[in-house]
Amino acid sequence: MIATTPRDGDPQIWDERAVVVCGTAGGVGTSVVSALLAEHRAATSLGLLSWWVDASGNDCDIELRLRGTGNEELLRTASGTGLWLPPDEAAVTDAVVEVWRQGAVPVIDAGAHPLTLLPELAEDDLPNLTPVLVISPRPDLLNRARVIFTEWDRAGVLENTVVVIDSQLPVQQQTGLADMLVGVVSGSVGTVIGLDYDPVLGAGTALDEDARRGFLPATIESIAKLAAATSNRR
């Protein structure tokens, strides 16, 4: 049954984990990946209790692409996802706690600030939280991400992190690079999920329910895998 009323009890033991999605660089698909996960949760289990939180620190058009409507303080998508913009001064983990206080479960778009965010994640005060690191298989971005993997590993965060390899261009070479990355990091991280190029995502336009009906089966499968990897039900 899809939930419609706020949850009570300790959010640290809820089945659905809070998720913080961070990109290794700008433009790797952090906002899209986080939004699709929140929408999947709304459509399959959480309903109105699934919130997408814009803590990216950037101008973002996800609210428009998801066609959010209603109260500007908490827009809603057709799937039921709440779209929330926390105060500018709020830390990412503060945003997680505030959503929990509302009886909901957040997917945080943390932008492309992986080293700035790391101390918050390393404190481990929020055990029911999964970091997701979005990376592009593009060679230059792959090289730039190596220091991020190193620092996250040193801090003890990488082993609990889900890595999403987001191939945003229909280039055959990227498939090989994605496979190479899986071989490099899969032993150090919690899970590695590949998100192949999808024409709907590549268009950079709407991501609402109607648009998502045009997703390739592989895209739907990848988002479902991400949802499973960020749940305590697996």
Long-range contacts (C-beta under 8 A, 24 or more apart in sequence): 2-42, 2-43, 2-44, 2-45, 2-46, 2-47, 2-80, 3-45, 3-46, 3-47, 3-48, 3-49, 4-47, 4-48, 4-49, 5-103, 6-49, 6-102, 6-103, 6-104, 7-49, 7-103, 7-104, 7-105, 8-103, 11-100, 11-105, 11-128, 12-126, 12-127, 12-128, 13-128, 14-105, 14-128, 14-232, 15-231, 15-232, 15-233, 16-41, 16-45, 16-46, 16-105, 16-230, 16-231, 16-232, 17-105, 17-128, 17-129, 17-130, 17-230, 17-231, 17-232, 18-96, 18-99, 18-100, 18-105, 18-106, 18-107, 18-108, 18-126, 18-128, 18-129, 18-130, 19-106, 19-107, 19-108, 19-129, 19-130, 19-131, 19-132, 19-230, 20-92, 20-96, 20-108, 20-110, 20-117, 20-121, 20-129, 20-130, 20-131, 20-132, 21-107, 21-108, 21-109, 21-110, 21-132, 21-134, 22-110, 22-111, 22-112, 22-113, 22-114, 22-117, 22-131, 22-132, 22-133, 22-134, 23-111, 23-112, 23-114, 23-133, 23-134, 23-135, 24-112, 24-114, 24-133, 24-134, 24-135, 24-136, 24-141, 24-144, 24-145, 24-148, 25-112, 25-136, 25-141, 25-144, 25-145, 26-58, 26-111, 26-112, 27-112, 27-136, 28-112, 28-134, 28-135, 28-136, 28-141, 28-166, 28-168, 29-134, 29-136, 29-164, 29-166, 29-168, 29-195, 29-201, 30-56, 30-109, 30-110, 30-111, 30-112, 30-134, 31-56, 31-60, 31-62, 31-109, 32-62, 32-166, 32-201, 32-207, 33-132, 33-134, 33-164, 33-166, 33-195, 33-226, 34-107, 34-108, 34-109, 34-132, 35-62, 35-65, 35-66, 35-81, 35-107, 35-109, 35-207, 36-207, 36-212, 36-223, 37-107, 37-132, 37-223, 37-226, 37-227, 37-230, 38-81, 38-107, 39-66, 39-77, 39-79, 39-81, 39-207, 39-212, 40-223, 40-224, 40-226, 40-227, 41-81, 41-105, 41-107, 41-227, 42-77, 42-79, 42-80, 42-81, 43-79, 43-80, 43-209, 44-227, 46-80, 46-104, 46-105, 47-80, 48-76, 48-80, 48-82, 48-104, 49-103, 49-104, 49-105, 50-79, 50-80, 50-81, 50-82, 50-104, 50-105, 50-107, 51-81, 51-82, 51-83, 51-84, 51-99, 51-102, 51-104, 51-105, 51-106, 51-107, 52-81, 52-82, 52-83, 52-84, 52-106, 52-107, 52-109, 53-84, 53-85, 53-86, 53-95, 53-99, 53-106, 53-107, 53-108, 53-109, 54-83, 54-84, 54-85, 54-86, 54-109, 55-86, 55-90, 55-92, 55-95, 55-108, 55-109, 55-110, 55-111, 56-109, 56-110, 56-111, 56-112, 57-111, 57-113, 58-111, 60-109, 62-109, 62-207, 65-205, 65-206, 65-207, 65-208, 66-207, 66-208, 67-206, 67-208, 77-208, 77-209, 78-208, 78-209, 79-209, 91-120, 92-117, 92-120, 93-120, 93-123, 93-125, 93-126, 93-129, 96-126, 96-129, 97-126, 114-148, 114-151, 114-152, 115-148, 115-151, 118-151, 118-152, 118-155, 118-157, 119-155, 121-155, 121-157, 122-155, 122-156, 122-157, 128-232, 130-160, 130-161, 130-162, 130-190, 130-229, 130-230, 131-157, 131-160, 131-161, 131-162, 132-161, 132-162, 132-163, 132-164, 132-226, 132-230, 133-161, 133-162, 133-163, 133-164, 133-189, 134-163, 134-164, 134-166, 135-163, 135-164, 135-165, 135-166, 135-181, 136-165, 136-166, 136-167, 136-168, 137-165, 137-167, 137-174, 137-175, 137-177, 137-178, 137-180, 137-181, 138-174, 138-177, 139-177, 142-177, 142-181, 149-185, 149-188, 153-188, 158-188, 158-189, 159-188, 159-189, 159-190, 160-190, 161-189, 161-190, 162-189, 162-190, 162-191, 162-192, 162-193, 162-226, 162-229, 162-230, 163-189, 163-191, 163-192, 163-193, 164-193, 164-194, 164-195, 164-222, 164-226, 165-192, 165-193, 165-194, 165-195, 166-195, 167-194, 167-195, 167-196, 167-197, 168-197, 168-201, 168-202, 169-197, 169-202, 170-197, 170-199, 170-202, 171-197, 190-229, 191-225, 191-229, 193-222, 193-225, 193-226, 193-229, 194-222, 195-219, 195-222, 195-223, 196-222
